[in-house]
Amino acid sequence: MSDAGVLETLLRRIEAADGGVDSLETASILGVDHQVLIGAVKSLLALEDLISAELRSSKHWELSGEGTEIAEQGSHEARVFGSIPPEGLPQSELMKLSFGKIGFSKAMSNKWIKVDKTHEGGPRIFRSVENIEDQVRDKLLLVQKGNTSQLEEKEKNELKKRKLLSEVTVKSYWISKGSCFSTTITKPETELTPEMIANGSWKEKKFKPYNFEALGVAPDCGHLHPLMKVRTQFRQIFLEMG
């Protein structure tokens, strides 16, 4: 969607909304990046009283990269459990897996697996239960689907401790109609020209407010003529010689 299209669609949504719209939600509905929509909001704010925008901040929980992987493939401990055949698996082989070290520790804590250290070929891992419930994955899927409220604070903190979840602060704008709201964007004039004064068209035009505190353009400074510079250098030399 072009920038002009984003502006037009945003204005139509503001016109149809009762009270205002949230920039984050609107960006999701329009299928555009939130920062693109923020740019559109700021350009509309430059037009006097067309819209009003109130900055708001909210917090939500978001999956980390590892958390997203677990939501797709299962927790480390569940994958360890799933990789152990009925006849067991040598511990050395299990530790070669990418999820083996962390998964082994967690699966042992959950009492899903057991270690037989009397085996001739070295320690061997066996399942100690028939089936398991991958609660870690289930909790992360709830977060991914936007149902974080179903988790207790203790559960969120446990996932955060494992670096599977993080609390993110999101800033958005609540956008509503201004006193001069219109779905048609009219670019204000920046300069009063002699032609406007002569034909009287200035009466119907809208002008951008002047910033009387803005600094003017610095004037070009003068400089010495090259011959004057040379004469000054010679003069200084003779003065130093006495």
C-alpha positions in Angstrom: 0.0 0.0 0.0 1.4 3.4 -1.0 1.9 6.3 1.5 -1.1 8.1 0.0 -3.2 5.0 0.3 -2.3 4.6 4.0 -3.3 8.2 4.7 -6.6 7.9 2.9 -7.5 4.5 4.6 -6.5 5.8 8.0 -8.7 8.9 7.6 -11.7 6.8 6.6 -11.2 4.5 9.6 -11.0 7.5 11.9 -14.2 8.9 10.3 -16.1 5.6 10.8 -14.8 4.9 14.3 -16.6 5.9 17.4 -14.2 7.8 19.5 -11.0 6.9 17.8 -8.7 4.1 16.6 -5.5 2.5 18.0 -2.5 2.7 15.6 -1.2 -0.7 16.4 -4.5 -2.4 15.8 -5.1 -0.4 12.7 -1.7 -1.3 11.3 -2.5 -5.0 11.8 -5.8 -4.6 10.0 -4.3 -2.7 7.1 -1.4 -5.2 6.8 1.3 -2.5 7.0 4.2 -2.0 9.4 3.4 -0.1 12.5 6.2 2.4 11.9 4.7 3.2 8.4 1.4 4.0 10.0 3.1 6.2 12.7 4.8 8.1 9.8 1.3 8.7 8.4 0.0 9.9 11.8 2.9 12.4 12.1 2.3 13.8 8.7 -1.4 14.3 9.5 -0.5 16.0 12.8 1.5 18.5 10.8 -1.9 19.7 9.4 -3.4 21.9 12.1 -6.2 20.3 14.1 -7.0 17.6 11.4 -6.5 14.8 14.0 -5.4 14.4 17.5 -3.1 11.6 18.7 -2.4 10.5 22.3 0.7 8.4 22.9 0.0 5.3 24.9 2.2 2.5 26.1 1.2 -1.1 27.0 3.1 -4.2 28.0 2.7 -7.7 26.5 4.5 -11.0 26.6 6.4 -12.1 23.5 8.2 -15.4 22.6 11.9 -15.4 22.2 13.6 -17.1 19.3 14.1 -20.2 21.4 10.5 -20.0 22.6 9.2 -19.8 19.0 11.2 -22.9 18.2 9.8 -24.8 21.2 6.2 -23.7 20.2 6.8 -25.3 16.8 8.8 -28.4 17.7 8.2 -29.1 21.5 10.2 -28.4 24.6 13.8 -29.8 25.0 12.7 -32.3 27.6 9.8 -33.5 25.4 12.1 -34.0 22.5 14.5 -35.9 24.7 11.7 -38.2 25.8 10.6 -38.6 22.2 14.1 -39.5 21.0 14.4 -42.5 23.5 13.4 -45.8 22.0 11.9 -48.7 24.1 15.4 -50.3 24.3 16.9 -47.2 25.7 19.6 -44.8 24.4 23.2 -44.4 25.5 23.7 -41.2 27.5 26.7 -40.3 25.3 24.5 -40.4 22.2 21.8 -38.3 23.8 24.2 -35.6 24.7 25.2 -35.2 21.1 21.8 -33.9 20.2 21.3 -30.1 20.2 18.6 -30.3 22.8 20.2 -33.2 24.8 21.9 -31.4 27.6 19.1 -29.1 28.6 16.4 -31.6 27.8 18.1 -34.3 29.9 18.2 -32.2 33.0 14.6 -31.1 32.7 13.3 -34.5 31.8 15.1 -36.0 34.9 13.5 -33.3 37.1 10.1 -34.2 35.7 10.9 -37.9 36.3 10.1 -38.7 32.7 13.4 -40.6 32.2 15.8 -42.7 34.3 19.5 -43.6 34.0 20.8 -47.1 34.2 24.5 -46.8 35.2 25.0 -50.6 35.4 24.7 -51.1 31.7 27.9 -52.6 30.1 28.1 -50.0 27.3 28.0 -47.2 29.8 25.1 -45.2 31.3 21.9 -45.8 29.3 18.7 -43.7 29.3 15.3 -45.2 29.5 11.7 -43.9 29.7 10.2 -44.1 33.2 6.6 -43.1 32.1 4.4 -44.2 29.2 3.2 -40.7 28.1 4.0 -37.1 28.9 2.2 -33.8 28.6 4.4 -31.0 27.2 3.1 -28.2 29.3 5.9 -25.8 28.4 4.9 -26.0 24.7 1.2 -25.6 25.6 1.9 -22.5 27.6 4.0 -20.9 24.8 1.3 -21.7 22.3 -1.2 -19.8 24.5 1.1 -16.8 24.4 1.6 -17.1 20.7 -2.2 -17.1 20.2 -2.6 -14.0 22.4 -4.1 -15.9 25.4 -1.5 -14.9 27.9 -4.1 -14.0 30.4 -4.8 -17.7 30.9 -1.3 -18.1 32.5 -0.5 -17.3 36.1 2.3 -14.8 36.9 4.4 -17.6 38.4 4.1 -19.6 35.1 5.1 -16.5 33.0 8.1 -15.8 35.3 9.3 -19.4 35.0 9.2 -19.2 31.2 11.0 -15.8 31.4 13.7 -17.4 33.6 14.2 -20.0 30.9 14.5 -17.1 28.4 11.6 -18.4 26.4 9.4 -15.4 27.1 10.0 -11.7 27.5 7.9 -8.7 28.5 7.8 -6.1 25.8 6.6 -2.5 26.1 4.7 -1.4 23.0 4.0 2.3 22.3 1.1 3.2 20.1 -1.1 6.2 19.4 -4.8 6.6 20.1 -6.0 8.6 17.1 -9.2 10.6 17.0 -10.8 13.5 15.0 -9.5 17.0 15.4 -11.6 20.2 15.4 -10.9 20.6 11.6 -11.2 16.9 10.7 -11.7 16.1 7.1 -11.1 13.0 4.9 -9.8 15.4 2.2 -6.2 16.5 2.8 -5.5 20.1 1.7 -1.9 21.0 1.8 -1.6 24.5 3.5 0.2 27.3 1.8 3.6 28.2 3.1 4.0 31.6 1.5 1.8 34.6 0.9 2.5 35.7 -2.7 1.7 39.1 -4.4 -0.6 37.2 -6.8 -2.7 36.0 -3.8 -3.0 39.5 -2.5 -3.8 41.0 -5.9 -6.6 38.5 -6.8 -7.9 38.1 -3.2 -7.4 34.3 -3.2 -5.6 34.4 0.1 -8.9 34.8 1.9 -9.9 31.2 0.9 -6.6 29.6 1.4 -5.3 27.9 4.5 -1.8 28.8 5.6 0.8 26.9 7.6 1.4 28.6 10.9 4.6 30.6 10.9 7.3 29.7 13.4 8.5 33.1 14.6 11.2 31.5 16.8 13.0 29.9 13.9 16.5 31.1 13.2 17.0 32.9 9.9 19.6 32.0 7.3 23.1 33.1 8.4 24.4 35.8 6.0 27.6 35.2 4.1 30.5 36.7 5.9 33.1 38.9 4.1 36.8 38.1 3.8 40.1 39.9 3.1 41.4 40.3 -0.4 44.4 38.0 -1.1 46.7 41.0 -1.6 45.6 42.5 1.7 46.4 39.1 3.4 49.9 39.1 1.9 50.5 42.8 2.9 49.4 42.0 6.5 51.9 39.1 6.6 54.8 41.2 5.4 53.8 43.9 7.9 53.8 41.4 10.8 57.3 40.2 9.7 58.8 43.7 9.7 57.2 44.4 13.0 58.8 41.3 14.5 62.2 42.4 13.1 61.8 45.7 14.8 
